[in-house]
Amino acid sequence: MGRKFVVGGNWKMNGDKNQINEIVNNLKKGPLDPNVDVVIGVPAIYLSYVKSIVPENIGVAAQNCWKVTKGAFTGEISPAMIKDVGADWVILGHSERRTIFGEKDELVAAKVAHALEQGLKVIACIGETLEEREAGKTEEVVFRQTKALVPAIGSNWDKVVLAYEPVWAIGTGKTATPQQAQDVHAALRNWLSVNVSGDVANAVRIQYGGSVTGATAKELAARPDIDGFLVGGASLKPEFVDIVNATQ
Ligand SMILES: O=C[C@H](O)COP(=O)(O)O
């Protein structure tokens, strides 16, 4: 069976109730391809609100969480809390968490392990910086980031979506070419077949993220190892529907 296309909208730190109503109304209007999994990553403070207005067929994700259930961690939220308000996904290891907030591979892995243990599904992000790409280190970097996740994921690969997001393409308007993205996705799948298993490599969905728009989505989606997108800026706009429907 083929891999089901999965499109995430990562709103980042954007939106207020008015804008959220507009985005959700637009998603309701769609129409959204029923053969695509859609997940929206919303600011933590709006998780409950979004859950109360969004149709059941759209998944809701937190954009981060901490690595234990509860305790003295001011400002953090736990996977248990995310589940308690009805959301069942979390985005972890986003490059903005890694670069702005200094999250290292080990911390991302600990968060992934705990989120999975608590029953959340995880969009785990990896990707190289421009400097790393120009130094020819793209594969080295994404393999290192993925390797750190392997023990954290264990036998839960069916609850994980990998998001390959080259940092130089995020929010820059500079989308990776379909071939650049396909090459990294194929290399990742090959790495997984050698280091995890052939079954996991075949089944895991790998999203591309980085300046995806309604105009660029179709060509990217046509590549064999691109199984969906993680969309930032365009997920706040009506064109998100076109991105969801890119395989039609
Ligand atoms: O999580 C989404 C990515 O950071 C992509 O963001 P962008 O589509 O605004 O480039």
PDBQT file of the ligand as one rigid body, heavy atoms in Angstrom, charges set to zero:
ROOT
HETATM    1  O1  LIG A 301       7.207  24.378   9.682  1.00  0.00    +0.000 OA
HETATM    2  C1  LIG A 301       7.188  24.959   8.590  1.00  0.00    +0.000 C 
HETATM    3  C2  LIG A 301       8.396  25.432   7.994  1.00  0.00    +0.000 C 
HETATM    4  O2  LIG A 301       9.192  26.112   8.903  1.00  0.00    +0.000 OA
HETATM    5  C3  LIG A 301       8.211  26.148   6.692  1.00  0.00    +0.000 C 
HETATM    6  O3  LIG A 301       7.860  27.481   6.858  1.00  0.00    +0.000 OA
HETATM    7  P1  LIG A 301       7.554  28.365   5.541  1.00  0.00    +0.000 P 
HETATM    8  O4  LIG A 301       6.574  27.558   4.745  1.00  0.00    +0.000 OA
HETATM    9  O5  LIG A 301       7.016  29.645   6.044  1.00  0.00    +0.000 OA
HETATM   10  O6  LIG A 301       8.865  28.488   4.823  1.00  0.00    +0.000 OA
ENDROOT
TORSDOF 0
